[in-house]
Amino acid sequence: MFEGAAALNLDAKGRLAIPARHRDVLLAAGEGSLVLTAHPHRCLLLYPAPAWQPIRDQILKASSLDPRAAAIKRVMVGNARTEAPDSAGRLLIAPELRTYAQFEKTVYLVGMGSHFEIWSETGWQQQNDLAAEALTGDLPAGLGDLVL
């Protein structure tokens, strides 16, 4: 289970050092193979390969004639890359993906249970602002009984 957010810096070659507390678990869950892909919200997703496969298969079942389904296929499956960290635990993020997600130097690695989202600094701040606004009204279905 991946959770928590960490501010990290990309190096000059666009590599992301996966924090040690996540690296071993992520690699074990991925059997050494990770999948990095784009999300329509302009962040990146990082999955252990076995966790990505059923999601990919579900996306690919959607009709290519539906413009919205086709767009999701193009973004998520079309940008998917199988990657493995180098010996120093760094993950290369391809220039196309860095551009898509509008990455600069600082990015946020955000645990989402089965996978990570990777956000630009600006994108992560916007998501936190949107969440604060969204939580001013009634809670979404399924969270009405949440006790903190």
MDTraj code that builds the backbone (N, CA, C; nanometers):
import mdtraj as md
import numpy as np

residues = "MET PHE GLU GLY ALA ALA ALA LEU ASN LEU ASP ALA LYS GLY ARG LEU ALA ILE PRO ALA ARG HIS ARG ASP VAL LEU LEU ALA ALA GLY GLU GLY SER LEU VAL LEU THR ALA HIS PRO HIS ARG CYS LEU LEU LEU TYR PRO ALA PRO ALA TRP GLN PRO ILE ARG ASP GLN ILE LEU LYS ALA SER SER LEU ASP PRO ARG ALA ALA ALA ILE LYS ARG VAL MET VAL GLY ASN ALA ARG THR GLU ALA PRO ASP SER ALA GLY ARG LEU LEU ILE ALA PRO GLU LEU ARG THR TYR ALA GLN PHE GLU LYS THR VAL TYR LEU VAL GLY MET GLY SER HIS PHE GLU ILE TRP SER GLU THR GLY TRP GLN GLN GLN ASN ASP LEU ALA ALA GLU ALA LEU THR GLY ASP LEU PRO ALA GLY LEU GLY ASP LEU VAL LEU".split()
xyz = np.array([
    [0.0851, -0.1178, 0.0000],
    [0.0000, 0.0000, 0.0000],
    [0.0893, 0.1236, 0.0000],
    [0.0774, 0.2031, -0.1028],
    [0.1579, 0.3252, -0.1145],
    [0.0739, 0.4440, -0.0701],
    [0.1291, 0.5239, 0.0212],
    [0.0583, 0.6421, 0.0674],
    [0.1586, 0.7483, 0.1075],
    [0.1084, 0.8699, 0.1169],
    [0.1930, 0.9822, 0.1523],
    [0.2430, 1.0554, 0.0298],
    [0.2857, 1.1794, 0.0509],
    [0.3390, 1.2628, -0.0574],
    [0.4805, 1.3048, -0.0225],
    [0.5660, 1.3069, -0.1233],
    [0.7051, 1.3485, -0.1035],
    [0.7466, 1.4421, -0.2158],
    [0.8045, 1.5537, -0.1792],
    [0.8606, 1.6465, -0.2769],
    [0.9990, 1.5953, -0.3146],
    [1.0221, 1.5776, -0.4440],
    [1.1490, 1.5249, -0.4938],
    [1.1987, 1.6120, -0.6076],
    [1.3284, 1.6077, -0.6313],
    [1.3863, 1.6839, -0.7416],
    [1.4285, 1.5907, -0.8537],
    [1.3966, 1.6302, -0.9764],
    [1.4476, 1.5592, -1.0930],
    [1.5917, 1.6033, -1.1139],
    [1.6775, 1.5097, -1.1558],
    [1.8144, 1.5497, -1.1853],
    [1.8207, 1.6071, -1.3271],
    [1.9385, 1.6476, -1.3704],
    [1.9549, 1.7132, -1.5003],
    [1.9136, 1.6242, -1.6177],
    [1.9153, 1.4928, -1.6001],
    [1.8769, 1.3996, -1.7067],
    [1.7304, 1.3587, -1.6983],
    [1.6562, 1.4162, -1.6027],
    [1.5147, 1.3841, -1.5894],
    [1.4887, 1.2569, -1.5109],
    [1.5825, 1.2218, -1.4237],
    [1.5651, 1.1021, -1.3416],
    [1.5079, 1.1399, -1.2050],
    [1.4241, 1.0514, -1.1551],
    [1.3592, 1.0683, -1.0259],
    [1.4122, 0.9620, -0.9314],
    [1.4657, 1.0033, -0.8184],
    [1.5145, 0.9075, -0.7186],
    [1.3949, 0.8624, -0.6349],
    [1.3572, 0.7356, -0.6487],
    [1.2461, 0.6815, -0.5720],
    [1.2919, 0.6672, -0.4267],
    [1.2165, 0.7228, -0.3323],
    [1.2581, 0.7124, -0.1914],
    [1.2766, 0.5668, -0.1497],
    [1.3782, 0.5437, -0.0691],
    [1.4128, 0.4079, -0.0262],
    [1.2955, 0.3372, 0.0404],
    [1.2125, 0.4099, 0.1139],
    [1.1003, 0.3458, 0.1841],
    [0.9982, 0.2870, 0.0880],
    [0.9974, 0.3325, -0.0377],
    [0.9042, 0.2793, -0.1370],
    [0.9720, 0.1884, -0.2400],
    [1.0996, 0.2092, -0.2628],
    [1.1699, 0.1438, -0.3735],
    [1.1606, -0.0085, -0.3688],
    [1.1963, -0.0688, -0.2570],
    [1.1983, -0.2151, -0.2487],
    [1.0590, -0.2751, -0.2651],
    [0.9602, -0.2135, -0.2010],
    [0.8230, -0.2632, -0.2102],
    [0.7710, -0.2489, -0.3527],
    [0.7989, -0.1350, -0.4142],
    [0.7544, -0.1091, -0.5513],
    [0.8160, -0.2090, -0.6483],
    [0.9449, -0.2336, -0.6355],
    [1.0126, -0.3276, -0.7243],
    [0.9676, -0.4710, -0.7000],
    [0.9452, -0.5064, -0.5744],
    [0.8967, -0.6418, -0.5445],
    [0.7573, -0.6621, -0.6034],
    [0.6703, -0.5628, -0.5853],
    [0.5339, -0.5730, -0.6388],
    [0.5351, -0.5767, -0.7914],
    [0.6325, -0.5085, -0.8514],
    [0.6416, -0.5045, -0.9970],
    [0.7282, -0.6131, -1.0555],
    [0.7792, -0.7015, -0.9703],
    [0.8690, -0.8071, -1.0153],
    [0.9831, -0.7464, -1.0971],
    [1.0307, -0.6297, -1.0501],
    [1.1413, -0.5596, -1.1141],
    [1.1014, -0.4691, -1.2291],
    [0.9732, -0.4701, -1.2656],
    [0.9265, -0.3935, -1.3805],
    [0.8181, -0.2949, -1.3387],
    [0.8330, -0.1704, -1.3805],
    [0.7388, -0.0647, -1.3479],
    [0.6807, -0.0078, -1.4766],
    [0.5611, 0.0463, -1.4674],
    [0.4998, 0.1125, -1.5826],
    [0.4734, 0.2573, -1.5444],
    [0.5211, 0.3459, -1.6300],
    [0.5021, 0.4892, -1.6142],
    [0.4150, 0.5350, -1.7297],
    [0.3071, 0.6072, -1.6996],
    [0.2195, 0.6543, -1.8062],
    [0.1585, 0.7887, -1.7703],
    [0.0946, 0.8498, -1.8681],
    [0.0291, 0.9785, -1.8502],
    [-0.1144, 0.9584, -1.8033],
    [-0.1648, 1.0546, -1.7307],
    [-0.3038, 1.0571, -1.6848],
    [-0.3697, 1.1807, -1.7474],
    [-0.4978, 1.1725, -1.7813],
    [-0.5637, 1.2891, -1.8416],
    [-0.5603, 1.4162, -1.7568],
    [-0.5363, 1.4057, -1.6272],
    [-0.5287, 1.5245, -1.5414],
    [-0.3916, 1.5912, -1.5451],
    [-0.3061, 1.5469, -1.6351],
    [-0.1721, 1.6026, -1.6563],
    [-0.0743, 1.5698, -1.5444],
    [-0.0924, 1.4543, -1.4829],
    [0.0093, 1.4002, -1.3943],
    [0.0557, 1.2704, -1.4583],
    [0.1527, 1.2052, -1.3970],
    [0.1962, 1.0741, -1.4430],
    [0.1547, 0.9712, -1.3397],
    [0.1404, 0.8479, -1.3833],
    [0.1081, 0.7361, -1.2956],
    [0.2235, 0.6380, -1.2995],
    [0.2585, 0.5854, -1.1837],
    [0.3644, 0.4855, -1.1726],
    [0.3061, 0.3617, -1.1055],
    [0.3033, 0.2522, -1.1807],
    [0.2459, 0.1262, -1.1338],
    [0.3505, 0.0164, -1.1325],
    [0.3411, -0.0761, -1.0372],
    [0.4114, -0.2035, -1.0561],
    [0.3462, -0.2690, -1.1795],
    [0.4254, -0.3281, -1.2678],
    [0.3718, -0.3803, -1.3940],
    [0.2505, -0.4718, -1.3753],
    [0.2499, -0.5667, -1.2811],
    [0.1325, -0.6528, -1.2666],
    [0.0046, -0.5772, -1.2277],
    [0.0167, -0.4662, -1.1572],
    [-0.1008, -0.3873, -1.1195],
    [-0.1534, -0.3066, -1.2381],
    [-0.0655, -0.2695, -1.3306],
    [-0.1055, -0.1920, -1.4483],
    [-0.1793, -0.2780, -1.5506],
    [-0.1405, -0.4027, -1.5650],
    [-0.1951, -0.4872, -1.6722],
    [-0.3472, -0.4950, -1.6743],
    [-0.4176, -0.5204, -1.5627],
    [-0.5637, -0.5253, -1.5707],
    [-0.6268, -0.3896, -1.6042],
    [-0.5631, -0.2809, -1.5633],
    [-0.6132, -0.1474, -1.5958],
    [-0.5975, -0.1224, -1.7446],
    [-0.4800, -0.1559, -1.7966],
    [-0.4556, -0.1425, -1.9406],
    [-0.5570, -0.2244, -2.0192],
    [-0.5800, -0.3483, -1.9776],
    [-0.6743, -0.4348, -2.0484],
    [-0.8151, -0.3768, -2.0465],
    [-0.8553, -0.3184, -1.9345],
    [-0.9874, -0.2580, -1.9248],
    [-0.9990, -0.1374, -2.0182],
    [-0.8959, -0.0557, -2.0225],
    [-0.8957, 0.0617, -2.1112],
    [-0.9046, 0.0170, -2.2569],
    [-0.8294, -0.0860, -2.2921],
    [-0.8258, -0.1314, -2.4314],
    [-0.9575, -0.1939, -2.4770],
    [-1.0422, -0.2365, -2.3839],
    [-1.1730, -0.2929, -2.4208],
    [-1.2708, -0.1864, -2.4686],
    [-1.2464, -0.0616, -2.4346],
    [-1.3370, 0.0465, -2.4729],
    [-1.3338, 0.0689, -2.6234],
    [-1.4446, 0.1149, -2.6767],
    [-1.4576, 0.1375, -2.8209],
    [-1.3658, 0.2493, -2.8692],
    [-1.2931, 0.2224, -2.9753],
    [-1.2084, 0.3251, -3.0366],
    [-1.2911, 0.4238, -3.1174],
    [-1.4192, 0.3933, -3.1384],
    [-1.5065, 0.4839, -3.2127],
    [-1.5661, 0.5922, -3.1234],
    [-1.5640, 0.5714, -2.9932],
    [-1.6089, 0.6727, -2.8985],
    [-1.4923, 0.7694, -2.8791],
    [-1.5098, 0.8972, -2.9132],
    [-1.3971, 0.9921, -2.9060],
    [-1.3351, 1.0041, -2.7670],
    [-1.4167, 0.9975, -2.6613],
    [-1.3620, 1.0095, -2.5259],
    [-1.2831, 0.8851, -2.4882],
    [-1.3351, 0.7677, -2.5229],
    [-1.2631, 0.6433, -2.4938],
    [-1.1326, 0.6388, -2.5720],
    [-1.1383, 0.6810, -2.6985],
    [-1.0178, 0.6813, -2.7814],
    [-0.9131, 0.7769, -2.7244],
    [-0.9591, 0.8900, -2.6720],
    [-0.8660, 0.9869, -2.6134],
    [-0.7977, 0.9283, -2.4896],
    [-0.8747, 0.8589, -2.4062],
    [-0.8163, 0.7965, -2.2873],
    [-0.7154, 0.6903, -2.3278],
    [-0.7475, 0.6105, -2.4299],
    [-0.6527, 0.5089, -2.4790],
    [-0.5230, 0.5743, -2.5242],
    [-0.5366, 0.6822, -2.6006],
    [-0.4170, 0.7481, -2.6532],
    [-0.3287, 0.8021, -2.5413],
    [-0.3923, 0.8666, -2.4432],
    [-0.3149, 0.9262, -2.3349],
    [-0.2534, 0.8187, -2.2459],
    [-0.3354, 0.7248, -2.2002],
    [-0.2880, 0.6315, -2.0980],
    [-0.2100, 0.5130, -2.1544],
    [-0.2596, 0.4507, -2.2590],
    [-0.1891, 0.3352, -2.3164],
    [-0.0819, 0.3816, -2.4142],
    [-0.1128, 0.4855, -2.4900],
    [-0.0163, 0.5363, -2.5875],
    [0.1098, 0.5921, -2.5258],
    [0.1003, 0.6400, -2.4029],
    [0.2172, 0.6953, -2.3341],
    [0.2821, 0.5993, -2.2354],
    [0.2260, 0.4797, -2.2205],
    [0.2787, 0.3846, -2.1219],
    [0.4181, 0.3370, -2.1623],
    [0.5057, 0.3311, -2.0636],
    [0.6432, 0.2865, -2.0843],
    [0.6810, 0.1918, -1.9713],
    [0.7370, 0.0788, -2.0070],
    [0.7902, -0.0121, -1.9064],
    [0.9298, 0.0353, -1.8725],
    [0.9531, 0.0555, -1.7453],
    [1.0806, 0.1099, -1.6995],
    [1.1321, 0.0282, -1.5820],
    [1.2599, 0.0422, -1.5570],
    [1.3220, -0.0173, -1.4379],
    [1.4181, 0.0865, -1.3822],
    [1.4212, 0.1030, -1.2511],
    [1.5163, 0.1977, -1.1924],
    [1.6600, 0.1538, -1.2197],
    [1.7497, 0.2517, -1.2251],
    [1.8906, 0.2191, -1.2420],
    [1.9468, 0.1675, -1.1095],
    [2.0754, 0.1387, -1.1069],
    [2.1377, 0.0799, -0.9872],
    [2.1332, 0.1735, -0.8669],
    [2.1121, 0.3030, -0.8906],
    [2.1033, 0.4003, -0.7807],
    [1.9582, 0.4246, -0.7387],
    [1.8636, 0.3498, -0.7974],
    [1.7225, 0.3652, -0.7610],
    [1.6540, 0.4819, -0.8286],
    [1.7141, 0.5330, -0.9356],
    [1.6544, 0.6453, -1.0083],
    [1.5740, 0.5934, -1.1267],
    [1.4617, 0.6583, -1.1517],
    [1.3746, 0.6217, -1.2621],
    [1.3795, 0.7326, -1.3659],
    [1.4163, 0.6975, -1.4890],
    [1.4205, 0.7959, -1.5959],
    [1.2786, 0.8263, -1.6415],
    [1.2455, 0.9542, -1.6427],
    [1.1166, 0.9979, -1.6953],
    [1.1439, 1.0576, -1.8325],
    [1.0871, 0.9951, -1.9347],
    [1.1118, 1.0360, -2.0733],
    [1.0751, 1.1832, -2.0941],
    [1.1476, 1.2515, -2.1824],
    [1.1193, 1.3932, -2.2077],
    [0.9740, 1.4194, -2.2474],
    [0.9143, 1.3292, -2.3256],
    [0.7749, 1.3485, -2.3679],
    [0.6807, 1.3499, -2.2482],
    [0.7063, 1.2620, -2.1521],
    [0.6217, 1.2560, -2.0332],
    [0.6463, 1.3758, -1.9424],
    [0.7714, 1.4193, -1.9335],
    [0.8017, 1.5384, -1.8527],
    [0.7311, 1.6605, -1.9112],
    [0.7311, 1.6705, -2.0425],
    [0.6625, 1.7818, -2.1087],
    [0.5123, 1.7735, -2.0870],
    [0.4557, 1.6551, -2.1055],
    [0.3113, 1.6357, -2.0892],
    [0.2663, 1.6785, -1.9493],
    [0.3405, 1.6384, -1.8469],
    [0.3039, 1.6669, -1.7080],
    [0.3554, 1.8028, -1.6603],
    [0.4225, 1.8758, -1.7474],
    [0.4740, 2.0096, -1.7181],
    [0.5696, 2.0096, -1.5995],
    [0.6590, 1.9099, -1.5980],
    [0.7567, 1.8990, -1.4904],
    [0.8680, 2.0003, -1.5091],
    [0.9097, 2.0549, -1.3968],
    [1.0295, 2.1370, -1.3939],
    [1.1276, 2.0651, -1.3030],
    [1.1739, 2.1263, -1.1995],
    [1.2727, 2.0635, -1.1113],
    [1.2068, 1.9795, -1.0013],
    [1.1113, 2.0376, -0.9301],
    [1.0469, 1.9694, -0.8183],
    [0.9195, 1.9003, -0.8635],
    [0.9042, 1.7751, -0.8220],
    [0.7819, 1.6993, -0.8483],
    [0.7355, 1.6376, -0.7169],
    [0.6108, 1.5954, -0.7143],
    [0.5549, 1.5303, -0.5958],
    [0.5175, 1.3872, -0.6290],
    [0.5705, 1.2960, -0.5514],
    [0.5377, 1.1536, -0.5622],
    [0.4296, 1.1279, -0.4573],
    [0.3096, 1.0892, -0.5043],
    [0.1937, 1.0796, -0.4164],
    [0.1415, 0.9366, -0.4172],
    [0.1471, 0.8702, -0.3034],
    [0.0986, 0.7331, -0.2925],
    [-0.0525, 0.7278, -0.3007],
    [-0.1034, 0.6383, -0.3853],
    [-0.2475, 0.6236, -0.4060],
    [-0.2922, 0.4788, -0.3844],
    [-0.2290, 0.4108, -0.2918],
    [-0.2658, 0.2722, -0.2627],
    [-0.1870, 0.1750, -0.3486],
    [-0.2381, 0.1456, -0.4666],
    [-0.1752, 0.0468, -0.5552],
    [-0.0691, 0.1073, -0.6466],
    [-0.0608, 0.2399, -0.6499],
    [0.0287, 0.3064, -0.7440],
    [0.0638, 0.4457, -0.6910],
    [0.1436, 0.5171, -0.7685],
    [0.1787, 0.6550, -0.7360],
    [0.1307, 0.7481, -0.8459],
    [0.0924, 0.8677, -0.8064],
    [0.0772, 0.9780, -0.9006],
    [0.2030, 1.0625, -0.8864],
    [0.2476, 1.1199, -0.9968],
    [0.3623, 1.2101, -0.9942],
    [0.3154, 1.3420, -1.0544],
    [0.3212, 1.4468, -0.9735],
    [0.2685, 1.5778, -1.0115],
    [0.3802, 1.6811, -1.0196],
    [0.3618, 1.7786, -1.1080],
    [0.4483, 1.8962, -1.1044],
    [0.4178, 1.9705, -0.9750],
    [0.5076, 2.0565, -0.9341],
    [0.4853, 2.1326, -0.8112],
    [0.3577, 2.2165, -0.8223],
    [0.3400, 2.2826, -0.9354],
    [0.2208, 2.3647, -0.9574],
    [0.0948, 2.2786, -0.9620],
    [0.1026, 2.1659, -1.0320],
    [-0.0123, 2.0766, -1.0425],
    [-0.0554, 2.0222, -0.9077],
    [0.0410, 1.9858, -0.8221],
    [0.0077, 1.9325, -0.6902],
    [-0.0582, 2.0406, -0.6043],
    [-0.0077, 2.1628, -0.6119],
    [-0.0690, 2.2729, -0.5364],
    [-0.2118, 2.2962, -0.5842],
    [-0.2342, 2.2919, -0.7156],
    [-0.3693, 2.3093, -0.7694],
    [-0.4631, 2.1983, -0.7208],
    [-0.4135, 2.0754, -0.7149],
    [-0.4963, 1.9638, -0.6678],
    [-0.5350, 1.9824, -0.5214],
    [-0.4421, 2.0304, -0.4409],
    [-0.4731, 2.0559, -0.3006],
    [-0.5745, 2.1692, -0.2854],
    [-0.5618, 2.2720, -0.3679],
    [-0.6585, 2.3818, -0.3650],
    [-0.7968, 2.3336, -0.4082],
    [-0.8033, 2.2535, -0.5141],
    [-0.9315, 2.1987, -0.5604],
    [-0.9950, 2.1100, -0.4538],
    [-0.9138, 2.0299, -0.3861],
    [-0.9661, 1.9424, -0.2810],
    [-1.0246, 2.0242, -0.1671],
    [-0.9578, 2.1307, -0.1280],
    [-1.0079, 2.2155, -0.0198],
    [-1.1426, 2.2764, -0.0573],
    [-1.1557, 2.3203, -0.1824],
    [-1.2830, 2.3762, -0.2300],
    [-1.3917, 2.2694, -0.2342],
    [-1.3576, 2.1521, -0.2838],
    [-1.4555, 2.0447, -0.2997],
    [-1.5080, 1.9950, -0.1663],
    [-1.4307, 2.0070, -0.0624],
    [-1.4696, 1.9537, 0.0680],
    [-1.5469, 2.0531, 0.1537],
    [-1.5859, 2.1657, 0.0967],
    [-1.6636, 2.2627, 0.1739],
    [-1.8110, 2.2250, 0.1803],
    [-1.8581, 2.1373, 0.0922],
    [-1.9988, 2.0957, 0.0915],
    [-2.0137, 1.9568, 0.1491],
    [-2.1149, 1.8862, 0.1021],
    [-2.1392, 1.7493, 0.1455],
    [-2.0299, 1.6578, 0.0937],
    [-2.0010, 1.5533, 0.1699],
    [-1.9011, 1.4557, 0.1283],
    [-1.9544, 1.3708, 0.0143],
    [-1.8664, 1.3210, -0.0708],
    [-1.9084, 1.2343, -0.1812],
    [-1.9720, 1.1060, -0.1287],
    [-2.0512, 1.0420, -0.2150],
    [-2.1141, 0.9146, -0.1803],
    [-2.0081, 0.8160, -0.1309],
    [-2.0420, 0.7441, -0.0268],
    [-1.9504, 0.6451, 0.0290],
    [-1.8608, 0.6991, 0.1391],
    [-1.8547, 0.8318, 0.1522],
    [-1.7704, 0.8909, 0.2572],
    [-1.8511, 0.9641, 0.3624],
    [-1.9855, 0.9605, 0.3520],
    [-2.0713, 1.0311, 0.4450],
    [-2.0557, 0.9871, 0.5889],
    [-2.0176, 0.8611, 0.6124],
    [-2.0016, 0.8093, 0.7480],
    [-1.8567, 0.8102, 0.7949],
    [-1.7696, 0.8761, 0.7200],
    [-1.6276, 0.8781, 0.7540],
    [-1.6060, 0.9499, 0.8874],
    [-1.5320, 0.8856, 0.9742],
    [-1.4983, 0.9437, 1.1039],
    [-1.3473, 0.9609, 1.1091],
    [-1.3047, 1.0823, 1.1378],
    [-1.1611, 1.1120, 1.1461],
    [-1.1217, 1.1397, 1.2892],
])
top = md.Topology()
chain = top.add_chain()
for i, resn in enumerate(residues, 1):
    res = top.add_residue(resn, chain, resSeq=i)
    for name in ("N", "CA", "C"):
        top.add_atom(name, md.element.get_by_symbol(name[0]), res)
traj = md.Trajectory(xyz[None], top)
